[in-house]
Amino acid sequence: MGFDPRQGPFTARTARPITGNLDVLLQENAALKQEVLRLRRLLERYQHLDREPQAVAKPRWVSSEQLQEWARALSQQPGWSHLRSGDALSGLEGLLAQLNRSSFLPQLSLEQRLDRLAPGLGHDLQAALTGLRSKQRLAVLAAFALYGVSAREWLADDPARVVADLRQRVKQLEQQRPRQPQPEAGEPRDPRRMEAYQVLGLAWGASREAIKNAHRRLVKQHHPDLGGTAEAFRRVNAAYQLLIG
């Protein structure tokens, strides 16, 4: 009796299910791939939604429109006309430099200090200052140096108080200002040199060593990166060059 391949362990009964199981596995594998792709697209969508509100919904502390409104309100208050931009030792510019020097962490600029108090405030303030006149810009900056984060409320709710406080501080500053040096009898008057001595806070005819010491001290006080202003820094350097040259 010969061998019949249809008999034994590999019969038609087992061969047909194997082929059928392979087809099912291939179909299931394809379905799983589609499901993985769908889940990946869904995950990417939710990740994008999680990131988008952080980029779009970030609030600004101040805007250019707010600063323009505050500046107009300040300019309409009694006493505004008596305020002046000033220089490194007087007016709003001198007051701003003094407030920066006497504040906490004076080695930081006003922008950096405000960012420490309220992250983003200093950056937003600097970005919004574009378009303001020099006097308005100095007044707003002096208000933030004086009141800190609360300056927004003071400027919006009581601009008359802000102007009054700035005037009082400027008056106190100018009372402490060194007296203008006078030349010796018979010495020719040179207004430019007299002003240079005044900027450095020195008496007429001060020594070269005194001029150098005053220059070193003032450039630290008025450096823009340390809380001063570019104009005050420039005036100090110009005075030094005139007297030492």
C-alpha positions in Angstrom: 0.0 0.0 0.0 1.6 3.3 -1.1 2.0 6.6 0.8 -0.9 9.0 0.5 0.2 12.6 1.1 -3.3 13.6 1.9 -3.1 11.4 5.0 -1.2 12.1 8.2 -0.4 15.3 10.0 -0.5 17.6 6.9 -3.9 16.9 5.6 -6.4 19.2 3.9 -8.0 19.6 7.3 -5.0 21.5 8.7 -3.6 23.1 5.5 -6.7 25.3 4.8 -6.8 26.9 8.3 -3.0 27.8 8.1 -3.6 29.7 4.9 -6.7 31.4 6.5 -4.8 32.3 9.7 -2.0 34.0 7.6 -4.5 36.1 5.8 -6.1 37.1 9.0 -2.7 38.1 10.6 -1.8 40.2 7.6 -5.2 42.0 7.8 -4.7 42.6 11.5 -1.2 43.8 11.0 -2.4 46.3 8.4 -5.2 47.4 10.7 -2.8 47.9 13.6 -0.5 50.1 11.4 -3.5 52.3 10.5 -4.4 52.6 14.1 -0.8 53.6 15.1 -0.8 56.3 12.4 -4.2 57.6 13.6 -3.0 57.7 17.2 0.2 59.5 16.2 -1.7 62.2 14.3 -4.0 62.6 17.3 -1.1 62.9 19.6 0.6 65.5 17.4 -2.6 67.5 17.3 -3.0 67.6 21.1 0.7 68.5 21.5 0.2 71.4 19.1 -2.9 72.6 21.0 -0.9 72.4 24.3 1.8 74.6 22.9 -0.3 77.1 21.0 -2.1 78.8 24.0 1.3 79.5 25.6 2.5 81.3 22.5 -0.6 83.2 21.7 -2.2 84.0 25.1 0.8 85.5 26.7 -0.4 88.8 28.2 1.5 92.1 27.9 2.1 94.2 31.0 1.9 97.5 29.1 1.3 98.5 25.5 2.3 101.5 23.4 -1.4 102.7 23.5 -1.3 102.7 27.3 1.9 104.7 27.5 0.6 107.2 25.0 -2.5 107.6 27.2 -0.5 108.0 30.4 1.8 110.5 28.7 -1.1 112.6 27.6 -2.6 112.5 31.1 0.7 113.6 32.7 1.1 116.5 30.3 -2.3 117.8 31.4 -1.6 117.9 35.1 -0.7 121.1 37.1 3.0 121.4 37.5 3.9 119.4 34.4 5.3 122.5 32.6 7.7 123.0 35.6 9.3 119.6 35.0 12.2 119.5 32.6 14.2 116.7 31.0 17.4 118.1 32.7 20.8 116.5 32.6 22.9 114.0 34.5 22.6 115.9 37.7 19.2 117.6 37.5 15.6 117.3 36.1 13.9 114.1 35.2 17.1 112.6 33.8 19.1 113.2 37.0 16.2 111.9 39.1 16.0 108.7 37.1 19.7 108.1 37.5 19.4 108.8 41.3 16.5 106.4 41.7 18.3 103.7 39.8 21.4 104.1 42.0 19.5 104.0 45.2 17.2 101.1 44.3 17.7 97.5 45.2 20.3 95.7 43.0 21.6 99.0 41.5 24.0 97.0 39.3 21.0 96.0 37.2 19.2 98.3 34.7 15.6 99.4 35.4 14.4 96.9 32.8 16.2 94.1 34.5 14.8 95.0 37.9 11.3 95.3 36.7 11.6 91.9 35.1 12.6 90.5 38.4 9.6 92.0 40.1 7.2 90.9 37.4 8.7 88.7 34.6 8.3 90.5 31.3 7.3 93.9 32.6 10.7 95.6 31.9 10.9 94.1 28.4 7.3 95.2 27.6 7.9 98.7 29.0 11.0 99.2 26.8 9.2 97.9 23.7 6.3 100.3 24.3 8.3 103.5 24.8 8.7 104.0 21.1 7.0 107.2 20.0 7.1 109.1 23.3 8.8 112.4 23.5 12.0 112.7 25.6 10.3 114.4 28.6 7.3 112.0 28.5 9.6 109.0 28.2 11.8 110.2 31.2 8.7 110.8 33.3 7.2 107.4 32.6 10.6 105.7 33.4 11.0 107.7 36.5 7.5 106.7 37.7 8.4 103.0 37.3 11.7 103.6 39.0 9.8 105.3 41.9 6.7 103.1 42.2 7.9 99.8 40.7 5.1 97.5 39.5 2.5 99.8 41.1 3.4 102.5 38.6 0.8 101.2 36.2 -2.0 101.9 38.7 -0.6 105.3 39.7 -0.2 106.4 36.1 -3.7 105.3 35.2 -5.6 106.4 38.3 -3.8 109.4 39.7 -1.5 111.1 37.2 -1.7 114.4 39.2 -0.1 112.6 42.2 2.6 111.2 39.9 3.5 114.7 38.6 3.5 116.1 42.2 5.8 113.3 43.4 8.2 113.7 40.5 8.4 117.5 41.0 9.1 117.0 44.7 11.8 114.5 44.0 13.4 116.7 41.4 13.4 119.7 43.7 15.1 117.7 46.4 17.7 116.5 43.9 18.5 119.9 42.6 18.9 121.2 46.2 21.7 118.7 46.6 23.3 119.7 43.3 26.8 121.0 43.7 27.2 124.7 43.4 28.4 125.9 40.0 32.2 126.4 40.3 33.5 129.9 39.7 36.8 130.8 38.2 39.5 132.5 40.2 39.8 136.2 40.0 41.3 137.3 36.8 41.0 133.9 35.2 39.1 134.0 31.9 35.6 132.5 32.0 35.2 129.5 29.8 31.5 128.4 29.9 32.3 125.0 28.4 34.9 124.2 31.0 32.7 125.5 33.8 29.9 123.3 32.7 32.3 120.3 32.4 33.4 120.8 36.1 29.7 121.1 37.0 28.9 117.8 35.3 31.6 116.1 37.2 30.6 117.7 40.5 34.0 119.4 40.9 35.2 122.9 41.9 36.9 125.1 39.3 40.5 124.2 38.8 40.3 120.7 40.3 43.3 118.5 39.9 43.7 115.9 37.1 43.6 113.2 39.8 40.3 114.6 41.1 38.9 114.7 37.5 39.9 111.1 36.9 38.4 109.9 40.2 35.1 111.8 39.5 35.0 110.3 36.0 35.5 106.7 37.2 32.7 107.2 39.8 30.2 108.8 37.5 30.6 106.4 34.6 29.6 103.6 36.9 26.6 105.5 38.1 25.4 106.6 34.6 26.3 103.6 32.5 23.1 102.4 30.6 23.8 98.8 31.6 23.8 99.8 35.2 20.7 101.8 35.4 21.8 105.1 33.9 20.9 106.8 30.7 22.9 107.1 27.5 22.7 110.9 27.5 24.1 111.2 31.0 26.9 108.7 30.2 27.8 110.7 27.1 27.9 114.1 29.0 30.2 112.6 31.7 32.6 111.3 29.1 32.5 114.6 27.1 33.2 116.6 30.3 36.2 114.3 31.1 37.7 114.6 27.7 37.4 118.4 27.7 39.1 118.8 31.1 41.7 116.1 30.7 42.6 116.7 27.1 
